Amino acid sequence: MAAVLLSLSLFSCSSEDAFDLENRDSARNIRFGVSTPEDEAQNYLAARQAGEAIIDHFVLRSNTSRDTLCVNTVISDRFEKTASMATIATRATMQKTMYDNFNVVAQLKDTDGSLGSQFYMNETATRNGDVWQPSAIYYWPDDRQLRFMAWAPTGEGVFEESPISPTIDANKTTIKYTVPTDASRQRDIMAAATDYMSNHATGATCSPVGLQFKHLCTAVIIKTGSDITDGSIKSVKITNVRKTGTYDMTTSAWTLAGETADYSISPDFATAGRPDGTPIHNEDAAFMMLPQTLGAESKLEVVFHDNISGNDRTLTASLNGAVWPMGKTITYRLSITPEYDLKFITEPTLQDAHYIIYPIKIKVDPKLVELNKKGEAVGGGWTLKSTSPKVTLCKELTDLTSLGYWVEEDRGTQTIEGTETGEVTVYAFIEENIERGNREMELELTPKKYPSAKPAKFTITQLCPSFNTNGLGGERIEDGDYPWGFLWDNDMKITYDMKDAGGHGFWGPWRRWVMKIQIKYYGEKYKDYITYTTYWGQLETLTIDFSKVPRLDVADSPDDGNLNTWELYNFNGVSDVTGLMAQLKEWGGKPDKQLPENPAEYAARMCILKNKFNKESIGEELGKKTYRPVLKRENLVWYLPSKNEFSMVKDHDYPMNGYYWTSTASEVANDNENSYKYLENSGSSLEYRKTKLHVRAIRKLNMAP
């Protein structure tokens, strides 16, 4: 350590001896080398770059509100260096260089081991340039030993007792100190002591005597944490702290008295815009306290003014058992949550690589919305923002997106606003991820009334496909087991009663009139197996008979799963009609029975729904348009692999397990009951189409979009 040399050309004579100053040589001149905290502070700056270790974590709570104060406790091995190094600050002073003055005494031990009745040296050393020196010169006594003790700062009223106060006591090795309740008067007290030693001069030079000063207190710093709401910290108080102690300079040990005191500061510190780790007290220690282990009655108390509610909140937490080591810095980082509730309820879950509609629940405090006398929202509310263009948001699903179609025109925007309160469901439309690695996208939720408030955050993690060397990748999270489909018996006929769909009153008939527009499109296009009836221009009944769907004559490619999936999707409108069934239920249609199986749930369609759709208008009445989902050929990028493609699908992180449907129908003549399944490392074989097997969609890396 690069010590600062304290050159003390010290002179004195004892009561027993008179010294001949002119005949003393420089080798007998007592000199001091002093190690100061400045060196430690400089080293500490480098150590801080490696980060601080959180040694404790607790939460302060208010008895009158939802406020919480999250506190992280950090212990540092050295005192921090600040911009106001050697100044007397408005808070407790952390000394970064050696004081300009310090007291130094020397005890004298005779050759027989007896101690002198008075100090050999009793001086105040004063800075003079780069050295500290008294007004007199001292020399080493012949054959006798000296022990040096030094303490700082000097001045009346700092220490209650010392070896020279209130009376001079040559046998005393202790100093007594009481921490002032006024933080501006709390000082960084320091002390040093040596063992008894003889003159260790060699030749004509007297080697310096080393004085290694120690910080005797614990510096307590208060900083902002990573999450702090808009307001001001009006005061910070630490209660029931032992305030008085006696320090033995020769043993480096404190003995504390039992009397306690409360210590507080009132910084009135504004929190808006403050980065994590900002001191609330202008770079100085909030408190300079005696080292101790705090007792059961010790508490940290923060009075916080919340700019959002306009109220003062008092938050407290027990410090029972907290350890304040000597010569170290304790940092309390405060993270204060807002009084209102505005947060994400949904816990983030991994999302797959394909197109996703992700429902997310948020909780909105009613006090964030301003209402008029009629109870109507006239201000306030919330804003939800996506930080990535890959994620857009909407508050409600359309007729098509509610059926699972990821529709480009209905995907919403990157930012939405609302005045809904309580539990609110929003929807994140996530684009596919075709990169080689997972990606993270963040949502930010803020109150409109307080735009500077720190947002609640929600991180969406989206997996990447399991691409192999051939550029063929698969989804990672399987949805469930499904039949291959397109094998329906005579009992697959269902009729929907639509007379009450859409409700009653004025709007009921109008809604059924609009429904008829869409049904007319399907009834005319797929009249082989769809029929409907009307009454006074309103939709009355609709019948779908899947047993009349023509015999399947597509999807027979062993190598092109994309083509197979496209042909299955477009085969006689089955995909359109199965989607229509879900819409009829949404409208309030009443089926005459439960079908033995759901015709909408077949392997190829579950893969098709992982793509991006568009929508197409199929009619308009009274300004109300109805739409059908449209999958463009170039947008079919996620598909059910063919029987020969499956052998190229590998995933070590999400391995395949068991049998999977392929998109290849039976190649056997007149076989309309079986299709190919795949088992890893075993190959493909035929299976009855009604059997439920695993489904895994795949994608080629070089495919659009």
N, C-alpha and C positions, 0 to 999 in steps of 0.2 A: 504494500500500500504506500502511495506517495505521501508521506507525512509532511506536515508543515513544521519546520524547525522553530522552536521557541528558544531564542537565545537569551538566557537570563544571566546577565553579568551581575551576580548577586554578592553583596558584601554584608557582613555583620560581625559582631564579637559576642561571645557568651559572657555570663557573669563571672566565669572562672578564668577565662583567658582573654588577653588582648592580642589582636593579630597585627603583625607588621605588614601593612598593605604593600609597601614599596618592595619588600623582599619576596613577596609571593610570585610564583611563576604562573604562566597561563595554563599549565597542565593541571593546576589545582583549582582552577576557576569552575564553579558549578554551572553547567549548561543543561538545558532541557530540549528534548525532541518530543513534539506533541502530535498524536494521531487525532485528527478531527473528523467530525461527521461529513465534512465536505467531500472527502474521498468516497465515503459510503454512498452519499447521495448521487455522485456521478456514476458509480458502479450500478446503483439501483436503476438508473434510467435505462441502461442496457438490459438489466434483468427484467424490467417491465415489458419489454418487447416480446418476451416469451409468454406473457399472459399472467393473470392472477388466478390463484386457486380459491374457489368458493369453499369456505369451511363450514358455513351454516346457512340455513334458509328457513325463514319463518314468515308468517302472514299477520299483519295487524288488521284488526277489524273495528268497525264503528258500531256502537250500540244503537244508533238511530238511523242508519241508512244501509244501502247495499255496498258502500265503499269498502274496498280492501286495499291494504298496503303490503305489497310483496317486498320482503327485505332479504337481500343477499349480503352475507357477511364475508368480507375478504380480509385476510391477514397478510401483511407485507413484512418481509424480513428487515427492511430498512425504511428510514423516513424518506418521503418523497421530496424531490427537489422542485421548487416552485419558482415563479417569476419574482416573488418578493422575498429573496433569500435571507437577507439580514436586517429586514425592517421590522419595526414593531407594528403589527397589523391590528386590524379592528377585531380580529378573532384571536384565539390562542396562537402564540407564536411558535412556529417550527423553525429551529435554528439550523441553517445549512452551512454556515461557516463558523469558525471559532469566534466566541464573543470577543469584543475589544478588551475586556478586562476579566480576570478571574482571580480568586483568592488561592494562595498557596502557602502551606505551612510545612515544616519539617520537624519530625520528632527525632531526638538524639538518643542513641543507645551507647552506653559506655562499654569499655572492654570487659567489665565484669557482668554485663547484661542488664545493668540497671538503666532506667530511663531518666533522662534529664527532667528537671523540675519545670523547665520552661521550653518553649519551642526554640529550636535553633534558627528557624526562619519563620517569619509571619509577615507576608507581603501581599500587595495587589499588583499583579503583573498587567502591564498596559501595552496595547499594540503600538508599535512604532515601525511603520512600513511593513515589512514581512516578518518582523520579530516582535516578541513581547518582552518587556524588560521593566524591572523596578527601578527605583531611584538609587538603590545601594548595590554593592557587590558582595557576594558571598563566596567563600572558599571551603573546600572539603576539610573537615577537622581531622587531625592526625589520629590514626588507628581507631577511630570511632565510626559508627554507622548512622546513616540517616534514612528515615522513611518519609516520603513526600505524599501529601494529600492536597488535592486541589478541587475546587467546586466553583460553579458559575450558574447564573449571573451574579454579579456583585450588587451592592446597593442595599439600603435599609428596607426592611419589610418583606424581602423575598423569602428568607429562611427564618423560622422561629428560633432555631438553635443551630449552632455550629461549634467547632472547636475554639472559636474566638468570640462567641456570642451566646448568651448575654455576658458571660465572663470567659476569660482565657483559661482553658484547661488543656494542659499539655498531654494528658492521657486520653483525651476524648477523640474518637474516630468517627463520630456520627453527625449527620445533619438532619434537622426536623423540618418538614414542609407541610403546609396546608394549602390545598388547591383553592384559589379564590373562586367565589361564585360568579364573579364578573369574568366572562370569557376573555375579554380584552386584556386582563391582567394575568392570565394563565401563561406561564413561561415554560420553555423547554429547559428544565434544570439538568445539569451535567456534572459529573464528578469523575475523578481519577485518583488512584493510589498505587504506590509501589510497595515492594517488600523492603525490609531493612537492607541497606547496601553500603559498601565501602567505595572509596574513590577507585574507579576503574580506568583511570588515565593511563595511557601508554606513551612514552616519549614526551614530546613537548605539547601534545594535544590532549585536551580533556574531552572524552567522548560524551555526547549528550545523554542525559538520563531520560528514558522514555516515559512519558505520561500518556496513558491511553484513556481518553475521556469516554464515558458512556452516557447515552441518553437514559435518564432515570424514569421518565414517564412513558405513558402510552398515548400516542396521537390518535384521536378519533376524528375521522373524516366522514362527512355526509355528502353523497353524490346522487345524481339522478340515475335511475335504472333504465332498462331497455323499453319499458312501457309506462309512460306517465301522462295522465290526462291534462287538459288545459285548465290551469288555475295557478295558485301560488302557495308555496310552503310558508306559512306565517310564522311557525315556531317549531323547534325541535327540543325536546326535553328528555334527559336521562335522570331517572329518580333513584334515590336510595343508594348513592355511591359513597364508599368510604373516602373521606376527604383528607385525613391527616395520617402521616407516616414518618417513621424514622429510618433513615438509610445509613447503613454501616459501609463506609468507603473501603474498608479493608477486606470485608467479606462479600461485598456486592449484594447485600440482602436487605430487603425492606421488612419492617415490622409495622403493620398498620393498626391504628386505633379503631375502635368500634363505631365511633360517631360517623353519621352519614349526612349527605346533603343532596339537594337536587340541582342539576346544572342545565341551563337552557340558553338557546340563542333565538333571535327573532329576525331571520334574514329577509322575510317577505319576498321570497324568491319566486319569480314568474317561471312557470314550467313550459310554456308554449315555445315550440321550436328548439328545445334544448336537446342536444344529442346525448346518447347514453354515456354516462361517466362524467357529466358536468358537475364540478363542486358547487355547492350552494352557498359558499362562503368565501369567494374571491381567492381561491388557491391556498388558503391557510387552513390549519386544522380547526374544526369546529370546537373541539375540546382538547386540552392537554391534561390527562388524568393520571392518577396513581395506578400502577399495575396491580391487578387484583382479579379474583373470580367473583362475579357479581352474585348477589344473594336472591332469595325468593321474592323480595319486595322490589327488586329493580325492574324498571320498565323503560321502554322507548315509547315516547308519546309524540305524535305529530299532529299539529293543527293545520289542516289544509283547506284553503278556500277554493271551492269548485266553481269555476266560471260558467259551467253549463247550468247548474242548478241555482247558482248565486248564494249558496249556503256554505257555512264553515262546518267542516267535519273533523272530529277528534278521533284519531286512530291510535290504538295502543297495543303493545305486545310485551310479553314477559321476556326479560333478559336473564332469567334465572340460569345460573351455570355458565354464562358467557365468560370467556377467559380473555383478559387484556394483558398480554405479555409485556415485560419491560423492554423499552427500546424499539418497539415495533409500532406499525400503523394498523389500526383497525378501520376498515372502510365499510360503511353501511350504504348500500345502493337501494334507493327507494323506487318502487314501481307502483304507481297509484292508478287503480282502475276507476272509470267514471261511475257516477252515481246511477246513471240509467243503464238499462239492459238493452244492448244491441250486439248480438253475437250470432255465430254459427252454431246451430244445434247438431247438425249432421257431423259425424266424425269422418274424416277423409278416408276413402278406400281406394285401392289401386284400380285404375281404369285400363281397359284393354286397348289394343293398338288401332282398332277400327273406329268408325264413326259412332259416337256415343251421345245419348241424351241422358244427362246426369241430374236427377232431382236432388236439390239441396234445401234443407230447412234452415231458416233463420228465425231469431226471436227479436221482436221489435217492441220496445217499451211504449205504451200509449202516450206517455208524457212527451215523446218526441214529435207528436203530431198536434198541430193547432186546429181546434174545432170552432165553428161558429155556434150561435145559439141553437141552430137546428141540428147540431151534431155532425155537420159536414166538415170534411177536412179542407182547410183553407191555407195551410202552410206547414212547414216542417217536413217530417218524413225521413226517408233514408235513400241512400245512393249505393248501388252495387256496381263495381267496376271490375272488368277483367283486364289484367295487365298484358295479356297476350291476344293478338288477333286470331289465334287458333281457337279461342274460346269466346263464344257470344252467349248472350243471356236473354231470357224472356220470363215474364211473370205467369203467363198462361199458355197452355198448349192449344193448338188448333185441332179441328176434327181429324186431320191427317197425322199430325205429330203425336196426338194422344193415342193413336193406333200403333205407334212405334216407328213411323217413317221419319227419317232424318231429312227434312225438307229444306232446301237451300233458301227458299223465299220466306220461310217461317222460322229461321234460326235466331232472330232477334238481333241485338246490337251489343257492342262491347260494354256499354254503360246503360243501366236502367235505374229508374227511380220509382218510389212508391210511398203511399201513405197508409198501407195496410199495417195492422198491429197484431200482436200476439205471435203465434207460430205461423210463419208464411213460407210457402214452398215456391222456390224459384227453380229455373231449369237452365243448366249449362249445356250448350251444344258444342261438343268437342270434335274438332276435325281429326281425321286419322293421323297417326304418327308412323311415317315410313322411314324414319331415320334409323341409324344403327344403334342408337342408345335411347334409354328412357328420357322423358322430358317432364319438367315441372312448370306449372302455370299457376299464377296466384290471383285470387279474388280479394278485393278490398271492400269492406262494408263500413260506411260512415254515416253519421247523422247530418241531414241537410242544414239544420240550424247551426251546427258547429263544424264547419268544413275543415277547421284546423285541428280537430280532434284526431288522435291517432286511430287509424282504421283497425277494425277486426279483420284478421286475415285467414284465408282458407287456401291451402295448397293442394292442387290437383296433380297427382303423379300418374302419368300415362306410360304404359309399357310400350316397348318397340316390338315389331314382329320377330319371330324366331328365324330370321333369314339364314339360309345356308349358302354354300359356295355357288349354287346354281341360281341365286337370286330369288328363291322361293321361300316365303315365310308364312308362318301361321299365327292365328290368334293365340292368346296364352290362357285365357280364362273361359272355360266351357260353361254354357248356359244350362245344360241338362240333356236328357235323352229324349229322342223323338223318333216317330216312324218315318219310313221313306216316303209314304203317301201314295196317292193316285191308285188306290185300291179300295173302292167303296161299294158296299152292299146296298140292297134295296131299302134297308132301314135308315139309310143316310139321306132322309128327306125331312125337311123342317119347314114349318109355316109360322110366320111372324104376324101377330095381330097388332096393327098399327093405329087402331081407332083412338087410343088414348095417348099415343106418342106425341110429345111436344106440349102436353098439358091441355087445359081447357080455357074457357073464356075467349076473349078476342083473339089472342095470339096463337092459341092452339091450332085452329084451322089453317091459319097462315103458315105456321111451321110445317104442318103436314103437306101443305101445298108445295112448299120449298122442297120437302123430302121427295115428293113425286118427281121433281125434275131430275134428281140424281138417279132414282130408281128407273125412270124411263130410259135413261142411257144404258143401264145394265140390262134391263129387260129386253131391249131391242138388239143389243149386241150379243147376248148369250141366251137367246130364246130357247135353245135346246133344253136348258135345265132351270131357267128362271121364269116365273110367271108372277103377275101382281094384279090386284084389283083396286079400283078407286070408287069413291062415293062423293058426289058433288065436287069433283075436281081435287079431292084430298086422297092421300094414300090410305088404303084400308087394310089390305093384306099383301104379304109377299111370301112366295114359296120357292125354295131352292131344293132341287133333287139331284144330289151329287151322283147317284147311281146312273144318271143319264149322261154324265160326262163321257165324251167319246173315249175309245180305247187309246191308251198311250202309244205313240209311235215315234217318240223322240228320245234324246238323251242316251244314245247308244255308243258314244265315243269312248274308247278306252284310254285316250291320252289327253283330251281337251275338256277339263272340268268346267272351264269358264263357259264354253259353248253349251255343255249339258245344262248348266245352271240357268243360262239364258233361255234355253228352250223350255225348261220346266216352268220357269216364271211366266212365260208367255203362253203356255199351253191352255187354249180355250178359256182364258180369263179366270182360271182357278185362283190365282193370286189376288186379282181384283175382287173376286166374289168373297173369298175368305176374309179379306179386309172389310168388305161391306158388312159381313155378319157382325163384326165387332162394332161397326158404326150403328147398325140397327139397334143393338143393345144399348149403346150410348144414348140414342134418341128416345128410348123407352119402349121399344117394341117387346112384345111378350111372345116368346116361342111356345109352340104347342108341346114340345118335349125336349129332353136332353139328348143330343146326338151321342151315339156310342163312342165316337172319337171326334176330336176337334180337327176339321179339315184344314184349318189355318196353320196348324202346327205340323209341318213336315220339314224334313231335313234341309232341302234346298232353300225353302223360304226363310228359314232361320238364318241362313248365310246371306241371303239377299238383303235382309233388313239391316245388315251391317254396312251398307253403302249409302251414298248420298243420292237423294231423290230430288226431283222437281215436282211441280204441280201443274195441272192443266184444267182450265175451266170447262165444265161440261153443261153449263146452262146458267141462266140468270132470270129471276123473277122478282119484281118490285125492288130492284137494286141489290138483291142478295144473290151472290154467286156461290155455286157449288163446284167442288174440285175433286179430281182423282189424282192419285200419286202416279208419277211417271219416272221410270228408271231409264235413263239414256244408255244406249249400248256402251258408250265409252266410260260411263260411270260405274259399270259393273266390274269392280276390281276385286272385291272379296267374294269368293265363290266356294262351292263344295267341290273338293278335288275329285278327279277321276280315279279309277282304280289303279292306274299306273303312276299317277302323280303322287299318290300317298306315300310311296316308298321313298320319296325325296324329302318328306317332311320330318325334320328332326328338331327336338327341343329338349335340351338337357336340364333347363331350369323348371320347365313345366312339362314334364314328359307325358307322352300318351300312355294310356293304360286301358286295355280291353279292346272291344270291337267298335269300329267307326263306320258310319255310312259313307260310301262314295257316291258320286253323281251319275255313275254308269248303270243304266238299266240292263236287264238280262239280255244277253246276246242269243239266247236259245229261241228258236222259232216258236211263235205263238205263246211264249211265256210272258204273261202280263201280271204275274203275282210276285216275282222275285227281282231283286237288284243286288249289286255287289257291295259287300262289306269288306273291311280291311282290318287285319291284325298285324301290328308291328312285328317285323322279323319273320312273319309267317306268310304274308301275301293276302290276296283277295279271294273271296268265295261268295257264292250266292246265298241270299237270306230272304225270308218271307218279308214283304214290304211293311206289314203291320207291326213287325217287331221293333221295339224301341231300343236304339243304340246311341252311342255318343256321336256328337257332331263337332267338327272343327273346321272353321273357314280358313282359307289360305289366300295369299296374294303374291303376285309377281312384282319384283322390285321396279321393273321398268314400265309398268302399266300406268296409263293416265287414270285419274287426273293427278 
